[in-house]
Amino acid sequence: DRGLVSEYRFGTRTAAFHVCSRCGAVPFVTCDIDGRLHASHARGRTRFPAYLDDHAFLLDALLALLQLRWNRRDFDWAIALADTLLERFEDRDGGGFFFTAHDAEALPQRPKPFIDESLPAGNGIAARALLKLGRLLGETRYLDAAERTLRAAWPSLIELPHACCATLLALVDFLHPLPHLVVRHRGDADAWRAAMRHAHRVSCCGTSRW
C-alpha cells in the first residue's frame, strides 16, 4: 500500500530502506555502493539490481507521500527515479518500459509488462506516476514517455482490458487530467484547509492536491 510506506535508515551508511509501517516488508533498497536501487538485502548482502516494478512502485509511493507531507529530499528522489526509468528501462523505439534495465544481465526475452498479475503492471504504474510528476513539474519528457507507454500498451488494452487495470487507470489520467492544487502555507492551517474545501466545491472532477 503506497500510503503506508515510511522511511527507515540503518545506523550505518550503507543503505536506506523504505519499509511498510503495517507489515514491516522491505520491498525497496537503495545502496550507496553504486547509487542504484537493488531488489534484495539479506544477511548483510545487497544483491540484484532492481527491476521496473521496484522503480515504478517506489516512485508512485513517493508521490503519494509528497501529497501528504512535503519533503524536498523525497521530491528530488522522485525526479531521480523518473529519470532512471527513462534512461535505463524505456524502450526508446517501441514505447513502454522493459522489466529489466538496459545494462542488466542479458536474457532470452525482455518482457514489457502491461497486464496485471499478482501486482499491478509496472508499465501502468510507471505511466501514471510519470503523468503525475510531469504535470506537477511541467516536464514534457515524463509526459511524452507516459504517452509512448500507453500507445505501446494499446493492443493489450483492446484485447484484454479487464487484465490491464493499472494501465487503464493511467489512460484515464492521460485523457482526463485532474487539476493540480498546490498549497503553500506558514502555519495557518485553517486558511489552507478552507482553501482546499473551496477547491473541492468548485471542481467537478476532483483535484490532485500537493
NUNUVO-141967 format. One record per residue: residue in three letters; x, y, z of N, C-alpha, C in turn. Coordinates in steps of 0.02 Angstrom, whole numbers, plus 50000, padded with zeros to 5 digits. Last residue first. Example, Ala and Ser with C-alpha at 12.3 -4.5 7.8 and 13.67 -1.06 7.14 Angstrom:
# NUNUVO-141967
+---------+-------+-------+-------+-------+-------+-------+-------+-------+-------+
! residuo !   n.x !   n.y !   n.z !  ca.x !  ca.y !  ca.z !   c.x !   c.y !   c.z !
+---------+-------+-------+-------+-------+-------+-------+-------+-------+-------+
!     ser ! 50642 ! 49888 ! 50354 ! 50684 ! 49947 ! 50357 ! 50645 ! 50002 ! 50394 !
!     ala ! 50660 ! 49716 ! 50390 ! 50615 ! 49775 ! 50390 ! 50660 ! 49835 ! 50390 !
+---------+-------+-------+-------+-------+-------+-------+-------+-------+-------+
//
This chain:
# NUNUVO-141967
+---------+-------+-------+-------+-------+-------+-------+-------+-------+-------+
! residuo !   n.x !   n.y !   n.z !  ca.x !  ca.y !  ca.z !   c.x !   c.y !   c.z !
+---------+-------+-------+-------+-------+-------+-------+-------+-------+-------+
!     trp ! 49934 ! 50950 ! 49820 ! 50005 ! 50949 ! 49840 ! 50016 ! 51002 ! 49893 !
!     arg ! 49802 ! 50854 ! 49748 ! 49824 ! 50903 ! 49798 ! 49898 ! 50893 ! 49814 !
!     ser ! 49703 ! 50853 ! 49614 ! 49764 ! 50820 ! 49638 ! 49798 ! 50869 ! 49683 !
!     thr ! 49524 ! 50851 ! 49622 ! 49588 ! 50886 ! 49617 ! 49644 ! 50839 ! 49639 !
!     gly ! 49363 ! 50833 ! 49537 ! 49414 ! 50818 ! 49587 ! 49479 ! 50856 ! 49575 !
!     cys ! 49274 ! 50877 ! 49444 ! 49307 ! 50813 ! 49431 ! 49361 ! 50796 ! 49481 !
!     cys ! 49226 ! 51001 ! 49472 ! 49176 ! 50949 ! 49459 ! 49209 ! 50880 ! 49452 !
!     ser ! 49272 ! 51119 ! 49592 ! 49297 ! 51070 ! 49542 ! 49245 ! 51015 ! 49534 !
!     val ! 49221 ! 51193 ! 49693 ! 49218 ! 51222 ! 49627 ! 49241 ! 51174 ! 49573 !
!     arg ! 49240 ! 51111 ! 49806 ! 49172 ! 51132 ! 49788 ! 49169 ! 51156 ! 49716 !
!     his ! 49378 ! 51096 ! 49813 ! 49336 ! 51037 ! 49802 ! 49267 ! 51056 ! 49778 !
!     ala ! 49415 ! 51228 ! 49842 ! 49436 ! 51198 ! 49779 ! 49394 ! 51136 ! 49763 !
!     his ! 49362 ! 51241 ! 49971 ! 49335 ! 51281 ! 49916 ! 49353 ! 51251 ! 49849 !
!     arg ! 49445 ! 51154 ! 50040 ! 49373 ! 51139 ! 50037 ! 49340 ! 51179 ! 49981 !
!     met ! 49566 ! 51222 ! 50022 ! 49558 ! 51156 ! 49992 ! 49484 ! 51137 ! 49988 !
!     ala ! 49543 ! 51337 ! 50097 ! 49556 ! 51343 ! 50026 ! 49546 ! 51276 ! 49990 !
!     ala ! 49530 ! 51283 ! 50224 ! 49472 ! 51315 ! 50193 ! 49481 ! 51322 ! 50118 !
!     arg ! 49661 ! 51241 ! 50240 ! 49608 ! 51191 ! 50239 ! 49544 ! 51220 ! 50208 !
!     trp ! 49727 ! 51362 ! 50243 ! 49738 ! 51318 ! 50185 ! 49686 ! 51263 ! 50183 !
!     ala ! 49673 ! 51418 ! 50362 ! 49667 ! 51453 ! 50299 ! 49676 ! 51405 ! 50240 !
!     asp ! 49707 ! 51331 ! 50465 ! 49636 ! 51343 ! 50450 ! 49628 ! 51374 ! 50381 !
!     ala ! 49848 ! 51337 ! 50471 ! 49815 ! 51277 ! 50446 ! 49743 ! 51289 ! 50427 !
!     asp ! 49968 ! 51430 ! 50454 ! 49898 ! 51447 ! 50459 ! 49856 ! 51390 ! 50430 !
!     gly ! 50100 ! 51393 ! 50428 ! 50072 ! 51378 ! 50494 ! 49999 ! 51395 ! 50502 !
!     arg ! 50117 ! 51447 ! 50297 ! 50166 ! 51456 ! 50350 ! 50132 ! 51450 ! 50418 !
!     his ! 50092 ! 51357 ! 50142 ! 50069 ! 51395 ! 50200 ! 50125 ! 51400 ! 50251 !
!     arg ! 50034 ! 51309 ! 49986 ! 50093 ! 51330 ! 50024 ! 50068 ! 51373 ! 50083 !
!     val ! 49967 ! 51189 ! 49883 ! 49953 ! 51229 ! 49943 ! 50019 ! 51245 ! 49978 !
!     val ! 49913 ! 51162 ! 49725 ! 49974 ! 51166 ! 49764 ! 49962 ! 51214 ! 49822 !
!     leu ! 49814 ! 51063 ! 49633 ! 49809 ! 51114 ! 49684 ! 49871 ! 51111 ! 49728 !
!     his ! 49780 ! 51024 ! 49466 ! 49826 ! 51019 ! 49522 ! 49815 ! 51078 ! 49569 !
!     pro ! 49643 ! 50937 ! 49388 ! 49679 ! 51000 ! 49404 ! 49723 ! 50990 ! 49465 !
!     leu ! 49670 ! 50780 ! 49306 ! 49641 ! 50819 ! 49361 ! 49678 ! 50885 ! 49368 !
!     pro ! 49647 ! 50729 ! 49136 ! 49691 ! 50750 ! 49191 ! 49653 ! 50792 ! 49243 !
!     his ! 49595 ! 50621 ! 49045 ! 49555 ! 50665 ! 49088 ! 49597 ! 50687 ! 49147 !
!     leu ! 49691 ! 50548 ! 48977 ! 49636 ! 50578 ! 48939 ! 49598 ! 50629 ! 48979 !
!     phe ! 49778 ! 50508 ! 49081 ! 49804 ! 50541 ! 49021 ! 49749 ! 50579 ! 48984 !
!     asp ! 49696 ! 50443 ! 49171 ! 49732 ! 50502 ! 49193 ! 49758 ! 50543 ! 49134 !
!     val ! 49655 ! 50338 ! 49087 ! 49605 ! 50386 ! 49112 ! 49640 ! 50450 ! 49135 !
!     leu ! 49779 ! 50273 ! 49075 ! 49746 ! 50301 ! 49015 ! 49693 ! 50353 ! 49035 !
!     ala ! 49799 ! 50231 ! 49205 ! 49845 ! 50279 ! 49176 ! 49815 ! 50312 ! 49115 !
!     leu ! 49695 ! 50139 ! 49211 ! 49693 ! 50197 ! 49255 ! 49741 ! 50251 ! 49230 !
!     leu ! 49744 ! 50046 ! 49118 ! 49682 ! 50083 ! 49104 ! 49676 ! 50144 ! 49148 !
!     thr ! 49853 ! 49998 ! 49189 ! 49865 ! 50036 ! 49128 ! 49803 ! 50075 ! 49107 !
!     ala ! 49786 ! 49932 ! 49292 ! 49833 ! 49986 ! 49308 ! 49846 ! 50029 ! 49247 !
!     cys ! 49707 ! 49836 ! 49220 ! 49676 ! 49889 ! 49260 ! 49724 ! 49947 ! 49275 !
!     cys ! 49707 ! 49735 ! 49122 ! 49754 ! 49791 ! 49118 ! 49729 ! 49850 ! 49160 !
!     ala ! 49613 ! 49640 ! 49106 ! 49676 ! 49618 ! 49136 ! 49727 ! 49675 ! 49140 !
!     his ! 49510 ! 49696 ! 49037 ! 49496 ! 49675 ! 49106 ! 49559 ! 49654 ! 49143 !
!     pro ! 49561 ! 49712 ! 48907 ! 49555 ! 49770 ! 48951 ! 49544 ! 49751 ! 49024 !
!     leu ! 49631 ! 49636 ! 48800 ! 49618 ! 49612 ! 48869 ! 49610 ! 49670 ! 48917 !
!     glu ! 49632 ! 49706 ! 48676 ! 49619 ! 49634 ! 48679 ! 49598 ! 49610 ! 48748 !
!     ile ! 49655 ! 49840 ! 48706 ! 49599 ! 49822 ! 48663 ! 49581 ! 49748 ! 48672 !
!     leu ! 49769 ! 49833 ! 48786 ! 49708 ! 49865 ! 48812 ! 49647 ! 49846 ! 48771 !
!     ser ! 49860 ! 49776 ! 48699 ! 49839 ! 49739 ! 48758 ! 49775 ! 49768 ! 48787 !
!     pro ! 49871 ! 49882 ! 48603 ! 49847 ! 49815 ! 48584 ! 49824 ! 49773 ! 48643 !
!     trp ! 49921 ! 49990 ! 48690 ! 49855 ! 49991 ! 48660 ! 49830 ! 49922 ! 48637 !
!     ala ! 50046 ! 50004 ! 48742 ! 50001 ! 49959 ! 48777 ! 49934 ! 49950 ! 48742 !
!     ala ! 50103 ! 50101 ! 48664 ! 50130 ! 50033 ! 48659 ! 50083 ! 49982 ! 48691 !
!     arg ! 50028 ! 50209 ! 48711 ! 50022 ! 50189 ! 48640 ! 50048 ! 50117 ! 48630 !
!     leu ! 50074 ! 50214 ! 48842 ! 50004 ! 50199 ! 48829 ! 49993 ! 50178 ! 48757 !
!     thr ! 50209 ! 50249 ! 48819 ! 50192 ! 50187 ! 48854 ! 50119 ! 50167 ! 48839 !
!     arg ! 50197 ! 50374 ! 48761 ! 50225 ! 50319 ! 48722 ! 50209 ! 50252 ! 48753 !
!     glu ! 50146 ! 50443 ! 48873 ! 50105 ! 50435 ! 48813 ! 50131 ! 50379 ! 48769 !
!     ala ! 50258 ! 50437 ! 48958 ! 50195 ! 50406 ! 48978 ! 50149 ! 50395 ! 48918 !
!     ala ! 50348 ! 50512 ! 48883 ! 50362 ! 50441 ! 48897 ! 50299 ! 50404 ! 48918 !
!     asp ! 50285 ! 50637 ! 48887 ! 50294 ! 50603 ! 48823 ! 50308 ! 50528 ! 48833 !
!     leu ! 50295 ! 50666 ! 49024 ! 50229 ! 50661 ! 48992 ! 50234 ! 50623 ! 48926 !
!     tyr ! 50433 ! 50672 ! 49040 ! 50394 ! 50623 ! 49077 ! 50326 ! 50612 ! 49044 !
!     arg ! 50464 ! 50779 ! 48955 ! 50497 ! 50714 ! 48946 ! 50457 ! 50659 ! 48980 !
!     thr ! 50397 ! 50893 ! 49000 ! 50369 ! 50856 ! 48944 ! 50402 ! 50789 ! 48932 !
!     glu ! 50358 ! 50951 ! 49151 ! 50414 ! 50916 ! 49118 ! 50387 ! 50872 ! 49062 !
!     gly ! 50287 ! 51018 ! 49248 ! 50285 ! 51044 ! 49180 ! 50341 ! 51014 ! 49138 !
!     leu ! 50282 ! 50961 ! 49372 ! 50342 ! 50998 ! 49354 ! 50337 ! 51035 ! 49288 !
!     leu ! 50154 ! 50904 ! 49372 ! 50174 ! 50945 ! 49429 ! 50234 ! 50989 ! 49410 !
!     arg ! 50159 ! 50829 ! 49256 ! 50113 ! 50886 ! 49260 ! 50131 ! 50932 ! 49318 !
!     gly ! 50256 ! 50733 ! 49290 ! 50266 ! 50777 ! 49233 ! 50221 ! 50838 ! 49234 !
!     leu ! 50198 ! 50667 ! 49398 ! 50258 ! 50707 ! 49409 ! 50269 ! 50756 ! 49351 !
!     lys ! 50087 ! 50607 ! 49331 ! 50078 ! 50650 ! 49391 ! 50138 ! 50695 ! 49401 !
!     leu ! 50148 ! 50535 ! 49228 ! 50098 ! 50586 ! 49213 ! 50090 ! 50635 ! 49271 !
!     leu ! 50226 ! 50448 ! 49304 ! 50258 ! 50497 ! 49261 ! 50210 ! 50552 ! 49240 !
!     ala ! 50126 ! 50371 ! 49366 ! 50170 ! 50412 ! 49406 ! 50205 ! 50466 ! 49364 !
!     arg ! 50069 ! 50308 ! 49253 ! 50028 ! 50351 ! 49295 ! 50072 ! 50398 ! 49338 !
!     ala ! 50178 ! 50236 ! 49202 ! 50145 ! 50287 ! 49161 ! 50105 ! 50335 ! 49204 !
!     ala ! 50207 ! 50150 ! 49310 ! 50257 ! 50198 ! 49287 ! 50224 ! 50254 ! 49247 !
!     ile ! 50089 ! 50073 ! 49317 ! 50109 ! 50114 ! 49374 ! 50159 ! 50168 ! 49353 !
!     gly ! 50095 ! 50012 ! 49190 ! 50038 ! 50053 ! 49209 ! 50055 ! 50100 ! 49266 !
!     asn ! 50217 ! 49943 ! 49196 ! 50208 ! 49996 ! 49147 ! 50150 ! 50041 ! 49164 !
!     gly ! 50193 ! 49849 ! 49299 ! 50242 ! 49903 ! 49309 ! 50235 ! 49959 ! 49259 !
!     ala ! 50028 ! 49802 ! 49342 ! 50082 ! 49802 ! 49292 ! 50128 ! 49862 ! 49302 !
!     pro ! 49994 ! 49756 ! 49513 ! 49980 ! 49794 ! 49452 ! 50041 ! 49796 ! 49406 !
!     leu ! 50024 ! 49584 ! 49560 ! 50032 ! 49655 ! 49572 ! 50013 ! 49692 ! 49508 !
!     ser ! 49992 ! 49466 ! 49503 ! 49977 ! 49473 ! 49574 ! 49985 ! 49545 ! 49597 !
!     glu ! 49963 ! 49558 ! 49358 ! 49968 ! 49490 ! 49384 ! 49950 ! 49493 ! 49458 !
!     asp ! 49911 ! 49656 ! 49219 ! 49918 ! 49646 ! 49291 ! 49924 ! 49572 ! 49308 !
!     ile ! 50004 ! 49691 ! 49074 ! 49948 ! 49654 ! 49104 ! 49961 ! 49643 ! 49178 !
!     phe ! 50118 ! 49744 ! 49027 ! 50060 ! 49788 ! 49027 ! 50000 ! 49756 ! 49063 !
!     pro ! 50290 ! 49723 ! 49036 ! 50226 ! 49702 ! 49065 ! 50173 ! 49758 ! 49063 !
!     lys ! 50394 ! 49673 ! 48925 ! 50367 ! 49739 ! 48943 ! 50297 ! 49727 ! 48970 !
!     pro ! 50532 ! 49557 ! 48938 ! 50461 ! 49574 ! 48936 ! 50449 ! 49648 ! 48952 !
!     arg ! 50654 ! 49500 ! 48846 ! 50645 ! 49556 ! 48893 ! 50573 ! 49577 ! 48890 !
!     gln ! 50730 ! 49340 ! 48829 ! 50673 ! 49384 ! 48815 ! 50669 ! 49439 ! 48867 !
!     pro ! 50853 ! 49290 ! 48867 ! 50824 ! 49270 ! 48802 ! 50766 ! 49315 ! 48780 !
!     leu ! 50952 ! 49424 ! 48938 ! 50903 ! 49370 ! 48944 ! 50878 ! 49351 ! 48875 !
!     ala ! 51096 ! 49494 ! 49012 ! 51059 ! 49479 ! 48950 ! 51014 ! 49418 ! 48960 !
!     glu ! 51087 ! 49591 ! 49158 ! 51108 ! 49529 ! 49126 ! 51064 ! 49513 ! 49066 !
!     ala ! 51066 ! 49767 ! 49120 ! 51059 ! 49707 ! 49161 ! 51084 ! 49646 ! 49123 !
!     asp ! 51063 ! 49886 ! 49052 ! 51129 ! 49858 ! 49067 ! 51126 ! 49797 ! 49113 !
!     his ! 50929 ! 49914 ! 49042 ! 50967 ! 49904 ! 48981 ! 51035 ! 49871 ! 48994 !
!     ala ! 50833 ! 49820 ! 49165 ! 50869 ! 49879 ! 49141 ! 50909 ! 49862 ! 49079 !
!     thr ! 50677 ! 49732 ! 49143 ! 50747 ! 49736 ! 49164 ! 50780 ! 49796 ! 49133 !
!     phe ! 50554 ! 49759 ! 49086 ! 50556 ! 49738 ! 49156 ! 50626 ! 49742 ! 49184 !
!     phe ! 50543 ! 49908 ! 48986 ! 50562 ! 49839 ! 48995 ! 50564 ! 49823 ! 49070 !
!     phe ! 50410 ! 50016 ! 48949 ! 50469 ! 50003 ! 48989 ! 50481 ! 49928 ! 48995 !
!     gly ! 50352 ! 50112 ! 48804 ! 50345 ! 50068 ! 48862 ! 50412 ! 50055 ! 48896 !
!     gly ! 50414 ! 50112 ! 48634 ! 50375 ! 50138 ! 48689 ! 50367 ! 50087 ! 48745 !
!     gly ! 50499 ! 50070 ! 48532 ! 50430 ! 50046 ! 48532 ! 50386 ! 50073 ! 48587 !
!     asp ! 50620 ! 50143 ! 48554 ! 50592 ! 50135 ! 48487 ! 50517 ! 50117 ! 48489 !
!     arg ! 50652 ! 50142 ! 48687 ! 50652 ! 50207 ! 48652 ! 50623 ! 50202 ! 48582 !
!     asp ! 50592 ! 50077 ! 48820 ! 50601 ! 50055 ! 48751 ! 50596 ! 50117 ! 48707 !
!     glu ! 50668 ! 50121 ! 48974 ! 50621 ! 50136 ! 48921 ! 50641 ! 50104 ! 48855 !
!     phe ! 50766 ! 50096 ! 49072 ! 50713 ! 50047 ! 49061 ! 50670 ! 50060 ! 48999 !
!     arg ! 50859 ! 50196 ! 49091 ! 50881 ! 50127 ! 49098 ! 50829 ! 50075 ! 49080 !
!     glu ! 50802 ! 50324 ! 49071 ! 50870 ! 50310 ! 49047 ! 50885 ! 50235 ! 49044 !
!     leu ! 50673 ! 50322 ! 49126 ! 50683 ! 50341 ! 49056 ! 50751 ! 50319 ! 49029 !
!     leu ! 50701 ! 50281 ! 49257 ! 50653 ! 50243 ! 49215 ! 50665 ! 50259 ! 49142 !
!     thr ! 50785 ! 50385 ! 49298 ! 50811 ! 50317 ! 49291 ! 50766 ! 50274 ! 49248 !
!     asp ! 50695 ! 50491 ! 49306 ! 50750 ! 50493 ! 49257 ! 50779 ! 50424 ! 49245 !
!     ala ! 50618 ! 50444 ! 49413 ! 50587 ! 50454 ! 49347 ! 50640 ! 50456 ! 49292 !
!     leu ! 50715 ! 50446 ! 49514 ! 50684 ! 50383 ! 49494 ! 50652 ! 50389 ! 49425 !
!     ala ! 50741 ! 50584 ! 49522 ! 50794 ! 50538 ! 49503 ! 50767 ! 50471 ! 49481 !
!     ile ! 50615 ! 50629 ! 49565 ! 50641 ! 50650 ! 49500 ! 50696 ! 50603 ! 49476 !
!     ala ! 50613 ! 50567 ! 49691 ! 50562 ! 50550 ! 49641 ! 50585 ! 50570 ! 49571 !
!     trp ! 50718 ! 50634 ! 49752 ! 50724 ! 50563 ! 49740 ! 50673 ! 50540 ! 49688 !
!     asp ! 50664 ! 50761 ! 49764 ! 50723 ! 50752 ! 49722 ! 50733 ! 50678 ! 49705 !
!     phe ! 50562 ! 50727 ! 49854 ! 50546 ! 50755 ! 49789 ! 50604 ! 50746 ! 49741 !
!     asp ! 50633 ! 50688 ! 49966 ! 50592 ! 50639 ! 49931 ! 50573 ! 50663 ! 49861 !
!     arg ! 50690 ! 50813 ! 49996 ! 50733 ! 50756 ! 49981 ! 50694 ! 50702 ! 49943 !
!     arg ! 50580 ! 50894 ! 50026 ! 50620 ! 50909 ! 49966 ! 50664 ! 50849 ! 49947 !
!     asn ! 50423 ! 50849 ! 50065 ! 50492 ! 50838 ! 50086 ! 50536 ! 50845 ! 50024 !
!     trp ! 50258 ! 50871 ! 50123 ! 50310 ! 50889 ! 50075 ! 50379 ! 50879 ! 50105 !
!     arg ! 50136 ! 50751 ! 50147 ! 50182 ! 50797 ! 50180 ! 50242 ! 50808 ! 50134 !
!     leu ! 50046 ! 50703 ! 50052 ! 50027 ! 50705 ! 50122 ! 50072 ! 50753 ! 50161 !
!     gln ! 50108 ! 50707 ! 49931 ! 50042 ! 50739 ! 49935 ! 50018 ! 50744 ! 50007 !
!     leu ! 50219 ! 50631 ! 49958 ! 50228 ! 50703 ! 49949 ! 50161 ! 50740 ! 49951 !
!     leu ! 50165 ! 50503 ! 49959 ! 50188 ! 50532 ! 50021 ! 50195 ! 50607 ! 50016 !
!     ala ! 50140 ! 50488 ! 49821 ! 50084 ! 50486 ! 49868 ! 50104 ! 50517 ! 49935 !
!     leu ! 50270 ! 50494 ! 49773 ! 50223 ! 50546 ! 49754 ! 50162 ! 50547 ! 49800 !
!     leu ! 50320 ! 50376 ! 49831 ! 50348 ! 50441 ! 49850 ! 50301 ! 50497 ! 49831 !
!     ala ! 50243 ! 50279 ! 49764 ! 50237 ! 50287 ! 49836 ! 50264 ! 50355 ! 49859 !
!     asp ! 50288 ! 50295 ! 49631 ! 50217 ! 50306 ! 49647 ! 50208 ! 50318 ! 49722 !
!     leu ! 50423 ! 50257 ! 49650 ! 50406 ! 50324 ! 49626 ! 50333 ! 50341 ! 49643 !
!     leu ! 50402 ! 50124 ! 49689 ! 50433 ! 50171 ! 49735 ! 50419 ! 50243 ! 49715 !
!     phe ! 50346 ! 50071 ! 49572 ! 50307 ! 50071 ! 49634 ! 50337 ! 50120 ! 49685 !
!     ala ! 50453 ! 50090 ! 49481 ! 50388 ! 50120 ! 49469 ! 50347 ! 50125 ! 49533 !
!     his ! 50562 ! 50018 ! 49536 ! 50567 ! 50090 ! 49524 ! 50498 ! 50122 ! 49518 !
!     asp ! 50506 ! 49888 ! 49544 ! 50536 ! 49920 ! 49603 ! 50539 ! 49995 ! 49594 !
!     asp ! 50468 ! 49861 ! 49412 ! 50417 ! 49868 ! 49463 ! 50445 ! 49903 ! 49525 !
!     leu ! 50595 ! 49852 ! 49345 ! 50546 ! 49904 ! 49329 ! 50497 ! 49915 ! 49386 !
!     tyr ! 50714 ! 49804 ! 49475 ! 50678 ! 49796 ! 49412 ! 50630 ! 49854 ! 49401 !
!     ala ! 50880 ! 49820 ! 49544 ! 50807 ! 49823 ! 49547 ! 50776 ! 49824 ! 49477 !
!     pro ! 51011 ! 49701 ! 49546 ! 50987 ! 49767 ! 49525 ! 50911 ! 49767 ! 49520 !
!     phe ! 51058 ! 49598 ! 49669 ! 51009 ! 49601 ! 49615 ! 50986 ! 49672 ! 49599 !
!     arg ! 51093 ! 49631 ! 49843 ! 51102 ! 49596 ! 49780 ! 51047 ! 49614 ! 49731 !
!     thr ! 51178 ! 49655 ! 49991 ! 51132 ! 49687 ! 49944 ! 51145 ! 49658 ! 49875 !
!     arg ! 51195 ! 49572 ! 50143 ! 51214 ! 49574 ! 50072 ! 51158 ! 49607 ! 50031 !
!     gly ! 51155 ! 49549 ! 50274 ! 51208 ! 49597 ! 50261 ! 51230 ! 49604 ! 50189 !
!     arg ! 51049 ! 49462 ! 50261 ! 51110 ! 49439 ! 50293 ! 51170 ! 49484 ! 50276 !
!     ala ! 50985 ! 49545 ! 50118 ! 50976 ! 49493 ! 50170 ! 51045 ! 49473 ! 50195 !
!     his ! 50901 ! 49628 ! 50001 ! 50952 ! 49640 ! 50051 ! 50939 ! 49591 ! 50108 !
!     ser ! 50856 ! 49657 ! 49832 ! 50862 ! 49610 ! 49889 ! 50916 ! 49633 ! 49936 !
!     ala ! 50856 ! 49747 ! 49728 ! 50794 ! 49712 ! 49742 ! 50797 ! 49668 ! 49804 !
!     his ! 50919 ! 49915 ! 49727 ! 50929 ! 49842 ! 49724 ! 50866 ! 49808 ! 49750 !
!     leu ! 50956 ! 50069 ! 49646 ! 50911 ! 50026 ! 49683 ! 50930 ! 49953 ! 49674 !
!     arg ! 51121 ! 50143 ! 49656 ! 51064 ! 50115 ! 49619 ! 51020 ! 50075 ! 49666 !
!     gly ! 51246 ! 50184 ! 49701 ! 51195 ! 50233 ! 49691 ! 51134 ! 50208 ! 49654 !
!     asp ! 51336 ! 50088 ! 49733 ! 51337 ! 50112 ! 49664 ! 51281 ! 50161 ! 49650 !
!     ile ! 51331 ! 50091 ! 49874 ! 51388 ! 50061 ! 49839 ! 51392 ! 50086 ! 49768 !
!     asp ! 51220 ! 50135 ! 49937 ! 51270 ! 50186 ! 49921 ! 51329 ! 50157 ! 49882 !
!     cys ! 51064 ! 50076 ! 49887 ! 51129 ! 50059 ! 49915 ! 51180 ! 50110 ! 49891 !
!     thr ! 50897 ! 50054 ! 49930 ! 50946 ! 50093 ! 49894 ! 51013 ! 50081 ! 49927 !
!     val ! 50765 ! 49942 ! 49913 ! 50829 ! 49956 ! 49945 ! 50869 ! 50002 ! 49901 !
!     phe ! 50600 ! 49889 ! 49944 ! 50646 ! 49930 ! 49906 ! 50709 ! 49945 ! 49946 !
!     pro ! 50521 ! 49811 ! 50027 ! 50520 ! 49797 ! 49955 ! 50573 ! 49835 ! 49916 !
!     val ! 50507 ! 49744 ! 50168 ! 50559 ! 49788 ! 50142 ! 50563 ! 49777 ! 50066 !
!     ala ! 50370 ! 49742 ! 50284 ! 50404 ! 49717 ! 50224 ! 50455 ! 49768 ! 50200 !
!     gly ! 50293 ! 49781 ! 50391 ! 50365 ! 49776 ! 50402 ! 50403 ! 49749 ! 50342 !
!     cys ! 50158 ! 49805 ! 50388 ! 50180 ! 49735 ! 50387 ! 50255 ! 49726 ! 50395 !
!     arg ! 50145 ! 49946 ! 50412 ! 50096 ! 49898 ! 50437 ! 50125 ! 49827 ! 50441 !
!     ser ! 50243 ! 50020 ! 50353 ! 50234 ! 50028 ! 50425 ! 50185 ! 49978 ! 50454 !
!     cys ! 50359 ! 49959 ! 50242 ! 50288 ! 49965 ! 50254 ! 50276 ! 49967 ! 50329 !
!     val ! 50507 ! 50050 ! 50213 ! 50475 ! 49994 ! 50247 ! 50401 ! 50008 ! 50255 !
!     his ! 50648 ! 50078 ! 50125 ! 50579 ! 50101 ! 50131 ! 50538 ! 50042 ! 50155 !
!     phe ! 50815 ! 50101 ! 50182 ! 50759 ! 50057 ! 50165 ! 50694 ! 50095 ! 50168 !
!     ala ! 50978 ! 50132 ! 50135 ! 50917 ! 50163 ! 50160 ! 50858 ! 50121 ! 50136 !
!     ala ! 51147 ! 50086 ! 50178 ! 51084 ! 50077 ! 50143 ! 51028 ! 50117 ! 50175 !
!     thr ! 51268 ! 50119 ! 50242 ! 51268 ! 50076 ! 50183 ! 51203 ! 50076 ! 50144 !
!     arg ! 51301 ! 50181 ! 50357 ! 51290 ! 50223 ! 50298 ! 51283 ! 50182 ! 50234 !
!     thr ! 51214 ! 50121 ! 50503 ! 51271 ! 50125 ! 50458 ! 51253 ! 50169 ! 50399 !
!     gly ! 51086 ! 50124 ! 50553 ! 51137 ! 50165 ! 50586 ! 51199 ! 50171 ! 50544 !
!     phe ! 50965 ! 50134 ! 50421 ! 51010 ! 50097 ! 50464 ! 51058 ! 50146 ! 50498 !
!     arg ! 50807 ! 50213 ! 50413 ! 50878 ! 50213 ! 50396 ! 50917 ! 50171 ! 50447 !
!     tyr ! 50650 ! 50213 ! 50340 ! 50691 ! 50189 ! 50396 ! 50764 ! 50188 ! 50373 !
!     glu ! 50493 ! 50285 ! 50299 ! 50565 ! 50278 ! 50287 ! 50601 ! 50254 ! 50351 !
!     ser ! 50343 ! 50207 ! 50245 ! 50379 ! 50254 ! 50287 ! 50454 ! 50239 ! 50280 !
!     val ! 50191 ! 50178 ! 50165 ! 50264 ! 50175 ! 50161 ! 50294 ! 50227 ! 50207 !
!     leu ! 50057 ! 50176 ! 50152 ! 50084 ! 50150 ! 50215 ! 50160 ! 50147 ! 50214 !
!     gly ! 50014 ! 50210 ! 50028 ! 50000 ! 50257 ! 50081 ! 50029 ! 50236 ! 50148 !
!     arg ! 50040 ! 50101 ! 49948 ! 50086 ! 50158 ! 49942 ! 50075 ! 50208 ! 49999 !
!     asp ! 50043 ! 49941 ! 50000 ! 50000 ! 50000 ! 50000 ! 50044 ! 50061 ! 50000 !
+---------+-------+-------+-------+-------+-------+-------+-------+-------+-------+
//
